[in-house]
Amino acid sequence: MTRSACCLIAIFAACCCAPAAPRFEVSFPASAHSEPITGRVFVILSHSETQEPRLQAGGWRSAGLLFGVDVDQLRPGQWAVIGESTLGYPANSLKDVATGDYYAQAAIDVYTRFNRADGHTIWAHMDQWEGQQFNRSPGNLYSQTQRVHFDPSRGGAITLELTKVVPPVEAPPDTQWVKRVKIQSNLLSQFWGHAMYLGATVLLPKGYDEHPAERYPVIYSQGHFGLMAPFGFSDRQTGDFAQQWMSNDFPRAIAVTFQHPTPYFDDSYAVNSANNGPYGDALLQELVPYLEEHFRMIREPRARTLTGGSTGGWESLALQVLHPDFFNGTWTFFPDPVDFRRYQLVNIYEDDNAFQAPGFEYAIPERPMMRTAEGQVTVTMRGMSQLEEVLGSKARSCQQLEAWEAVYGPVGPDGYPRPLWDKRTGKIDREVANYMRDHGYDLGAYMKKNWDSLGPRLKGKLHLYCGDMDNYYLNLAVYLLEDFLKTTNAGATFDYGRPMKGHGWHPDSNAALVKTMAAQMQSGAAR
């Protein structure tokens, strides 16, 4: 036998003996879902057995390792493979997972086909009234949790079968104080080519049933999707707010929270957008009129006020600024970026990269996305972007950064939101940044551009609160907005709760806030 032949045999033998790359093979039986599924398959690994791995995953505080891959018309019994080339978070790949014992679970986020009115056809998850949580969404599939030993050096396949189906959401029952509504939106259904819904939870004042001729002012409290009552009210009288709301000497008003999930997030941000459709119109032209018809609300601008925090903070400010004659003031708390020169720490108009701080030639610092109130960085922009890419391709992560892109940004050629920056490199797309500003989503820029018209209509109506150590650096954009409004006669108020107040800081109790808002509505004019 020649030397070359021996070498070939040796190489062949080595290849045959080398273990296959480690992978997870995920399937579902027809008994769980009889039709093919287009969606995203996940595998979650965790050392903790306190709850199912799928319930530990999905956010930046995830306790597990998450891996995800798209599937297109995956049939019952067919395998979806999570392998070494599959992107993960926080581990980049299965190759980076340490050898050891894990609790493993698989899940699939089922997508719906939307034939939109703008001519695009896309696949995305249709919210099932759970608030865009893939691990809890009714109709999604998941596997039993398995105890597995994972060893990248040994390779081989670990199989997981999706035999379980998430059950429907059960809304809390209505009570004397709390009522819930859900309506189909004609405007949104036409845009999406699919039945789309809006909802609201309504908190009624004391004496509402006893005084059928009485009409009441309304507080619209904005925030993430949820079915609980505004301000955390419970008629079990377990909290100070509930006790005051039900007392004889508390202001009589109706409080409302909206439910308006989109295929891209648990909340539409209450504005019209190219990707989400006419949510602003739907809320003000369909949902609010429905509420005013079915509940005894005063149908006048003087009797409508706004509040909200974080996502709800941006919404409350946007609704007031974009509809200055419809509402009589906003009490806005720790809002999402209100000036995109501080899109958290990024200046989207001047910075080239979202991941790295500008102005450094060597040892370029990573840009943080989240910190503690003491300043300890907990998540970077790079890390959050990677998590979102794992949770969903084409801006379908239903997480924060891509939610903003869906609301503020243009539609890409493929029908999905065009990214503001590359999720792998952080390079900013200046055209997208300019689109966001030019279409009015940078609220600070919008106010400056339109102040001659807006100023008289917003006087005394803007009240902003944000901790000086907001965990997401949201205070920086609020500072810029304050700088501008100080040059006007808007009479806007700002409070930062110094020192070291983080995200969620609130200067007063909810009861005190309601009293302040009720007084402004009672006066009939903004203060």
C-alpha positions as CSV (number, residue, x, y, z in Angstrom):
1,M,0.0,0.0,0.0
2,T,1.4,3.4,-0.9
3,R,2.0,6.1,1.6
4,S,-0.7,8.3,0.1
5,A,-3.2,5.6,0.3
6,C,-2.4,5.0,4.0
7,C,-2.8,8.8,4.6
8,L,-6.3,8.7,3.0
9,I,-7.4,5.8,5.0
10,A,-6.1,7.4,8.2
11,I,-8.0,10.7,7.4
12,F,-11.2,8.7,6.5
13,A,-10.9,6.8,9.8
14,A,-10.4,10.0,11.8
15,C,-13.4,11.6,10.1
16,C,-15.6,8.6,10.8
17,C,-14.6,8.5,14.5
18,A,-15.1,12.3,15.0
19,P,-18.3,12.9,17.0
20,A,-21.1,14.8,15.2
21,A,-21.4,18.5,16.3
22,P,-23.7,19.0,19.3
23,R,-27.2,19.9,18.4
24,F,-30.8,19.9,19.5
25,E,-33.5,18.4,17.3
26,V,-37.0,19.8,17.9
27,S,-40.3,18.5,16.5
28,F,-44.0,18.5,17.3
29,P,-46.6,15.8,16.8
30,A,-49.8,16.3,14.8
31,S,-51.7,15.8,18.1
32,A,-50.3,19.2,19.3
33,H,-50.6,21.0,16.0
34,S,-52.0,19.4,12.8
35,E,-50.8,22.0,10.3
36,P,-47.3,23.1,9.3
37,I,-45.9,26.0,11.3
38,T,-44.0,29.1,10.2
39,G,-42.4,30.7,13.2
40,R,-39.4,30.6,15.5
41,V,-38.1,27.6,17.4
42,F,-36.3,28.1,20.7
43,V,-34.2,25.9,23.0
44,I,-33.6,27.1,26.5
45,L,-31.0,25.7,28.9
46,S,-30.9,26.5,32.6
47,H,-29.2,25.4,35.8
48,S,-32.3,26.4,37.8
49,E,-35.2,24.2,38.4
50,T,-37.3,26.9,40.2
51,Q,-39.5,27.2,37.1
52,E,-39.6,26.0,33.6
53,P,-36.7,27.1,31.4
54,R,-39.0,28.8,28.9
55,L,-40.4,31.0,31.7
56,Q,-36.9,32.1,32.6
57,A,-36.1,33.2,29.1
58,G,-37.1,36.1,26.8
59,G,-35.6,39.2,28.4
60,W,-32.3,40.8,29.3
61,R,-32.6,39.4,32.8
62,S,-32.9,35.9,31.5
63,A,-31.6,33.2,33.8
64,G,-31.0,30.8,31.0
65,L,-29.2,30.2,27.8
66,L,-31.4,30.9,24.7
67,F,-31.0,29.8,21.1
68,G,-33.4,30.5,18.3
69,V,-34.0,29.6,14.6
70,D,-36.7,30.4,12.0
71,V,-38.8,27.6,10.5
72,D,-40.8,27.8,7.4
73,Q,-43.8,25.5,7.1
74,L,-42.3,23.0,9.5
75,R,-44.5,19.9,9.3
76,P,-45.6,17.6,12.2
77,G,-42.8,15.1,12.9
78,Q,-40.2,17.2,11.0
79,W,-37.0,18.3,12.8
80,A,-35.9,21.8,13.4
81,V,-32.2,21.8,14.3
82,I,-30.5,24.1,16.8
83,G,-26.8,23.6,16.0
84,E,-23.4,25.1,16.4
85,S,-24.2,27.8,13.7
86,T,-27.3,28.9,15.6
87,L,-26.9,32.2,17.3
88,G,-27.5,32.3,21.1
89,Y,-27.7,34.6,24.0
90,P,-25.7,35.2,26.2
91,A,-23.6,32.3,24.8
92,N,-22.9,33.0,21.1
93,S,-23.2,29.3,20.1
94,L,-23.6,25.9,21.5
95,K,-19.8,25.6,21.2
96,D,-19.6,28.2,24.0
97,V,-21.8,26.3,26.4
98,A,-19.9,24.7,29.3
99,T,-20.0,21.0,29.8
100,G,-22.5,20.1,32.5
101,D,-26.0,19.1,33.5
102,Y,-28.9,21.4,32.4
103,Y,-32.6,21.6,32.4
104,A,-33.6,21.9,28.7
105,Q,-36.9,22.9,27.1
106,A,-38.0,23.8,23.6
107,A,-40.7,26.2,22.4
108,I,-42.1,27.5,19.2
109,D,-43.5,31.0,18.5
110,V,-46.2,30.5,15.9
111,Y,-46.4,33.2,13.2
112,T,-49.4,34.4,11.3
113,R,-49.4,35.5,7.7
114,F,-50.4,39.1,7.2
115,N,-51.3,40.5,3.7
116,R,-51.1,44.2,4.5
117,A,-52.8,47.0,2.7
118,D,-49.4,48.5,1.8
119,G,-48.8,45.6,-0.5
120,H,-46.3,43.7,1.8
121,T,-46.9,40.2,3.0
122,I,-45.1,39.3,6.2
123,W,-45.1,36.6,8.9
124,A,-45.2,37.6,12.5
125,H,-46.7,36.5,15.8
126,M,-50.3,37.5,16.3
127,D,-50.8,38.5,19.9
128,Q,-53.2,36.4,21.7
129,W,-54.0,39.0,24.4
130,E,-50.9,38.0,26.4
131,G,-48.7,41.0,25.4
132,Q,-46.3,39.5,22.9
133,Q,-44.7,37.0,25.2
134,F,-43.6,34.0,23.1
135,N,-43.1,31.8,26.2
136,R,-46.7,32.4,27.4
137,S,-48.7,33.1,24.2
138,P,-51.8,30.9,23.7
139,G,-51.4,28.4,20.9
140,N,-47.6,28.3,21.1
141,L,-46.1,24.9,21.7
142,Y,-43.5,23.8,24.2
143,S,-41.9,20.6,25.4
144,Q,-41.5,18.9,28.7
145,T,-38.5,20.0,30.7
146,Q,-35.7,17.5,30.4
147,R,-32.6,17.0,32.5
148,V,-29.7,16.6,30.0
149,H,-26.0,16.3,30.1
150,F,-24.4,18.6,27.5
151,D,-20.9,18.1,26.4
152,P,-19.7,20.1,23.3
153,S,-16.7,17.8,22.8
154,R,-18.8,14.7,22.6
155,G,-21.5,16.1,20.2
156,G,-24.6,14.2,19.2
157,A,-28.3,15.1,19.1
158,I,-30.6,15.8,22.0
159,T,-34.3,15.5,21.0
160,L,-37.1,17.6,22.4
161,E,-40.7,17.2,21.4
162,L,-43.2,20.0,21.6
163,T,-46.2,18.2,23.0
164,K,-47.8,20.9,25.1
165,V,-49.9,23.9,24.0
166,V,-50.2,27.2,25.9
167,P,-53.9,27.6,26.9
168,P,-55.9,30.7,26.2
169,V,-55.6,33.8,28.5
170,E,-58.4,34.1,31.1
171,A,-59.1,37.8,31.7
172,P,-59.9,38.7,35.3
173,P,-63.6,39.0,35.8
174,D,-65.3,42.4,35.9
175,T,-66.4,43.8,39.2
176,Q,-68.4,46.7,40.5
177,W,-65.4,48.9,40.1
178,V,-63.4,47.5,37.1
179,K,-64.8,46.8,33.6
180,R,-63.0,45.5,30.5
181,V,-63.8,46.0,26.9
182,K,-62.3,44.6,23.7
183,I,-63.3,45.7,20.2
184,Q,-62.2,44.9,16.7
185,S,-60.6,47.9,15.0
186,N,-61.7,48.5,11.4
187,L,-58.8,50.8,10.7
188,L,-56.2,48.3,11.9
189,S,-57.9,45.2,10.4
190,Q,-57.9,46.9,7.0
191,F,-54.2,47.8,7.3
192,W,-53.1,44.3,8.5
193,G,-55.5,42.2,6.3
194,H,-56.4,40.4,9.5
195,A,-58.8,41.0,12.4
196,M,-57.0,43.3,14.9
197,Y,-58.3,44.3,18.4
198,L,-58.1,47.1,20.9
199,G,-59.0,46.9,24.5
200,A,-59.3,49.0,27.7
201,T,-59.6,48.4,31.4
202,V,-61.9,51.0,33.0
203,L,-61.8,51.9,36.7
204,L,-65.1,53.5,37.8
205,P,-65.4,56.0,40.6
206,K,-67.3,55.6,43.9
207,G,-71.0,56.3,43.3
208,Y,-71.0,55.6,39.6
209,D,-74.0,53.3,39.7
210,E,-75.9,55.4,42.2
211,H,-75.7,58.5,40.1
212,P,-76.7,57.6,36.6
213,A,-77.0,61.2,35.4
214,E,-73.4,62.1,36.5
215,R,-70.6,62.3,34.0
216,Y,-66.9,62.1,34.9
217,P,-63.5,63.4,33.7
218,V,-61.1,60.7,32.5
219,I,-57.5,59.9,33.3
220,Y,-55.8,57.9,30.6
221,S,-53.0,55.9,32.2
222,Q,-50.5,54.5,29.6
223,G,-48.2,51.5,29.9
224,H,-47.2,48.1,28.7
225,F,-49.9,45.5,27.9
226,G,-51.8,44.3,31.0
227,L,-55.3,43.4,32.0
228,M,-55.1,44.7,35.6
229,A,-56.9,47.9,36.7
230,P,-55.3,51.3,36.4
231,F,-52.9,52.3,39.2
232,G,-52.8,48.8,40.6
233,F,-56.3,49.2,42.0
234,S,-57.9,46.1,43.7
235,D,-61.3,46.2,45.2
236,R,-60.1,43.9,47.9
237,Q,-58.8,47.1,49.6
238,T,-55.3,45.7,50.0
239,G,-53.6,49.0,49.2
240,D,-53.7,52.6,50.2
241,F,-54.7,53.7,46.6
242,A,-57.7,51.4,46.6
243,Q,-58.9,52.6,50.0
244,Q,-58.6,56.2,49.0
245,W,-60.3,55.6,45.6
246,M,-63.3,54.0,47.3
247,S,-63.5,56.6,50.0
248,N,-66.1,59.4,50.3
249,D,-63.7,62.3,49.9
250,F,-61.6,61.2,46.9
251,P,-62.0,63.0,43.5
252,R,-64.6,61.4,41.3
253,A,-63.0,60.4,37.9
254,I,-62.8,57.5,35.6
255,A,-59.3,55.9,34.9
256,V,-58.5,54.0,31.8
257,T,-55.7,51.9,30.5
258,F,-55.4,50.8,26.9
259,Q,-54.6,47.4,25.4
260,H,-53.1,47.8,21.9
261,P,-50.5,45.1,21.1
262,T,-49.0,44.9,17.6
263,P,-47.3,42.1,15.8
264,Y,-44.0,43.8,16.8
265,F,-44.5,44.6,20.5
266,D,-46.9,44.5,23.4
267,D,-47.8,48.2,22.7
268,S,-48.2,50.4,19.7
269,Y,-46.9,53.6,21.3
270,A,-50.3,55.1,20.5
271,V,-49.2,56.7,17.2
272,N,-49.6,56.0,13.5
273,S,-46.6,54.3,11.9
274,A,-45.5,52.8,8.6
275,N,-44.9,49.4,10.1
276,N,-47.6,49.1,12.8
277,G,-50.3,50.9,10.9
278,P,-52.8,53.6,12.1
279,Y,-52.8,52.9,15.8
280,G,-53.0,56.6,16.8
281,D,-56.1,57.0,14.7
282,A,-57.6,53.8,15.9
283,L,-57.2,54.7,19.6
284,L,-58.6,58.2,19.2
285,Q,-61.2,57.6,16.5
286,E,-62.5,54.2,17.5
287,L,-61.6,53.2,21.0
288,V,-62.0,56.5,22.8
289,P,-65.4,57.2,21.2
290,Y,-66.5,53.7,22.1
291,L,-65.5,54.3,25.7
292,E,-67.2,57.6,25.8
293,E,-70.4,56.1,24.4
294,H,-70.5,53.1,26.8
295,F,-69.3,54.9,30.0
296,R,-70.5,58.3,31.3
297,M,-67.4,60.3,30.4
298,I,-67.3,64.0,29.9
299,R,-66.6,64.3,26.1
300,E,-64.5,67.5,26.3
301,P,-60.8,68.1,26.1
302,R,-60.7,69.8,29.5
303,A,-61.8,66.5,31.1
304,R,-59.1,64.3,29.6
305,T,-55.6,64.0,31.1
306,L,-52.7,61.6,30.5
307,T,-50.1,59.8,32.6
308,G,-47.7,56.9,32.2
309,G,-44.2,55.7,32.8
310,S,-41.4,54.4,30.5
311,T,-43.2,53.2,27.3
312,G,-46.3,54.7,28.8
313,G,-44.3,57.9,29.6
314,W,-43.4,58.4,25.9
315,E,-47.0,57.6,24.9
316,S,-48.5,60.1,27.3
317,L,-46.2,62.9,26.1
318,A,-46.7,61.9,22.4
319,L,-50.5,61.9,22.8
320,Q,-50.4,65.3,24.4
321,V,-48.0,66.8,21.9
322,L,-49.4,65.3,18.8
323,H,-53.0,66.0,19.9
324,P,-52.7,69.2,21.9
325,D,-56.3,70.2,21.7
326,F,-57.7,66.7,22.7
327,F,-56.1,66.4,26.1
328,N,-55.7,68.8,29.1
329,G,-52.2,67.8,30.4
330,T,-49.8,65.0,30.8
331,W,-47.9,63.8,33.9
332,T,-45.1,61.9,32.2
333,F,-42.8,59.6,34.1
334,F,-39.3,58.3,33.1
335,P,-40.3,58.3,29.4
336,D,-38.5,56.4,26.6
337,P,-36.2,58.7,24.6
338,V,-38.0,62.0,23.9
339,D,-35.0,63.5,22.0
340,F,-33.1,61.1,19.7
341,R,-29.8,62.9,20.3
342,R,-30.0,60.8,23.4
343,Y,-31.5,57.5,22.2
344,Q,-30.4,56.2,25.5
345,L,-26.7,57.0,25.2
346,V,-26.6,57.1,21.4
347,N,-26.9,60.2,19.2
348,I,-28.5,58.5,16.2
349,Y,-27.9,61.6,14.0
350,E,-24.1,61.9,14.6
351,D,-22.8,58.7,16.0
352,D,-21.6,56.1,13.5
353,N,-21.9,53.1,15.8
354,A,-24.5,52.2,18.5
355,F,-22.2,49.7,20.3
356,Q,-19.1,51.7,20.9
357,A,-18.6,55.2,22.4
358,P,-17.3,57.8,19.9
359,G,-14.1,59.7,20.4
360,F,-11.7,56.9,21.3
361,E,-8.9,55.6,19.1
362,Y,-7.8,52.8,21.3
363,A,-9.6,50.7,24.0
364,I,-13.0,51.9,22.7
365,P,-15.6,51.5,25.5
366,E,-18.7,49.4,25.0
367,R,-21.8,51.4,25.1
368,P,-24.0,50.4,28.0
369,M,-27.8,49.9,27.7
370,M,-28.7,49.4,31.3
371,R,-27.2,50.2,34.7
372,T,-28.1,50.0,38.4
373,A,-28.9,53.2,40.2
374,E,-25.3,53.1,41.5
375,G,-24.0,53.0,38.0
376,Q,-23.0,49.4,37.5
377,V,-23.6,48.4,33.9
378,T,-25.8,45.3,33.6
379,V,-26.5,45.1,29.8
380,T,-24.7,46.6,26.8
381,M,-26.2,47.8,23.6
382,R,-24.3,45.0,21.8
383,G,-25.7,42.4,24.2
384,M,-29.3,43.6,23.9
385,S,-29.0,43.7,20.1
386,Q,-27.8,40.1,20.1
387,L,-30.6,39.0,22.4
388,E,-33.2,40.6,20.0
389,E,-31.6,38.9,17.0
390,V,-31.9,35.5,18.9
391,L,-35.5,36.2,19.8
392,G,-36.6,37.0,16.2
393,S,-35.2,37.8,12.8
394,K,-36.5,40.7,10.8
395,A,-37.4,42.8,13.9
396,R,-39.7,40.2,15.3
397,S,-38.1,39.9,18.7
398,C,-40.9,41.9,20.4
399,Q,-38.3,43.6,22.5
400,Q,-37.4,47.2,23.1
401,L,-34.9,48.3,20.5
402,E,-36.8,46.7,17.6
403,A,-40.1,47.9,19.0
404,W,-38.8,51.4,18.5
405,E,-37.7,50.6,15.0
406,A,-41.2,49.3,14.2
407,V,-42.9,52.4,15.6
408,Y,-40.5,55.2,14.5
409,G,-38.8,53.7,11.4
410,P,-39.5,53.0,7.7
411,V,-40.6,49.8,6.2
412,G,-37.8,47.8,4.6
413,P,-37.9,46.4,1.1
414,D,-38.9,43.0,2.5
415,G,-41.9,44.5,4.3
416,Y,-40.3,44.3,7.8
417,P,-39.0,47.3,9.8
418,R,-35.7,48.6,8.4
419,P,-33.1,48.4,11.2
420,L,-31.7,51.6,12.8
421,W,-28.4,49.8,13.2
422,D,-26.8,46.4,12.2
423,K,-27.5,44.0,15.1
424,R,-24.1,42.4,14.6
425,T,-21.8,45.4,14.1
426,G,-23.8,48.3,15.5
427,K,-23.3,50.5,12.4
428,I,-26.1,53.1,12.3
429,D,-28.2,53.7,9.2
430,R,-28.4,57.5,8.9
431,E,-31.3,57.3,6.5
432,V,-33.4,55.5,9.1
433,A,-32.3,58.0,11.8
434,N,-33.4,61.0,9.7
435,Y,-36.7,59.3,8.8
436,M,-37.5,59.0,12.5
437,R,-36.9,62.7,13.0
438,D,-38.5,63.9,9.8
439,H,-41.7,61.9,10.6
440,G,-42.2,63.4,14.0
441,Y,-41.2,60.6,16.3
442,D,-38.3,62.6,17.9
443,L,-40.7,64.6,20.1
444,G,-38.1,67.2,21.1
445,A,-37.3,67.9,17.4
446,Y,-41.0,67.9,16.6
447,M,-41.8,70.5,19.3
448,K,-39.0,72.7,18.2
449,K,-40.0,72.6,14.6
450,N,-43.7,73.3,15.3
451,W,-43.5,75.4,18.5
452,D,-45.1,78.5,17.0
453,S,-48.3,76.5,16.6
454,L,-47.9,74.1,19.5
455,G,-46.7,76.5,22.2
456,P,-50.0,78.3,23.1
457,R,-51.8,74.9,23.0
458,L,-49.4,73.2,25.3
459,K,-49.0,75.9,27.9
460,G,-49.2,74.4,31.4
461,K,-49.9,70.9,30.1
462,L,-46.4,69.3,30.3
463,H,-45.1,67.8,33.6
464,L,-42.1,65.4,33.4
465,Y,-40.5,63.3,36.0
466,C,-37.4,61.1,35.6
467,G,-34.8,59.8,38.1
468,D,-31.3,61.3,37.7
469,M,-29.9,57.8,37.6
470,D,-32.5,56.3,35.3
471,N,-31.4,52.7,34.7
472,Y,-31.8,53.1,30.9
473,Y,-30.2,56.6,30.7
474,L,-33.6,58.1,29.8
475,N,-33.0,61.1,32.0
476,L,-30.4,62.4,29.4
477,A,-33.1,63.0,26.7
478,V,-35.4,64.6,29.3
479,Y,-32.6,67.1,30.1
480,L,-32.4,68.1,26.5
481,L,-36.2,68.6,26.3
482,E,-36.0,70.7,29.5
483,D,-33.3,72.8,27.9
484,F,-35.5,73.6,25.0
485,L,-38.7,74.2,27.0
486,K,-36.9,76.6,29.3
487,T,-36.5,78.9,26.3
488,T,-40.3,79.0,25.8
489,N,-43.3,80.1,27.9
490,A,-44.6,76.5,28.1
491,G,-44.7,76.5,31.9
492,A,-43.5,72.9,31.8
493,T,-42.3,71.3,35.0
494,F,-39.5,68.9,35.6
495,D,-38.4,66.8,38.6
496,Y,-35.5,64.4,38.8
497,G,-35.7,63.3,42.4
498,R,-32.0,63.7,43.0
499,P,-29.9,61.9,44.1
500,M,-29.6,58.4,42.7
501,K,-33.2,57.8,41.6
502,G,-33.6,55.0,39.1
503,H,-36.2,53.9,36.5
504,G,-39.6,53.9,38.1
505,W,-39.0,56.7,40.5
506,H,-42.2,58.5,41.3
507,P,-42.3,61.7,43.5
508,D,-45.8,61.1,44.9
509,S,-48.3,58.3,45.6
510,N,-50.8,57.4,42.9
511,A,-53.5,58.9,45.0
512,A,-51.7,62.2,45.2
513,L,-51.2,62.1,41.4
514,V,-54.9,61.5,40.8
515,K,-55.8,64.4,43.0
516,T,-53.4,66.7,41.1
517,M,-54.8,65.6,37.7
518,A,-58.4,65.9,38.9
519,A,-57.8,69.4,40.1
520,Q,-56.6,70.5,36.7
521,M,-59.6,68.9,35.0
522,Q,-61.9,70.5,37.6
523,S,-60.4,73.9,36.9
524,G,-61.5,73.6,33.2
525,A,-58.1,74.9,32.0
526,A,-54.5,73.9,32.2
527,R,-52.4,75.5,34.9
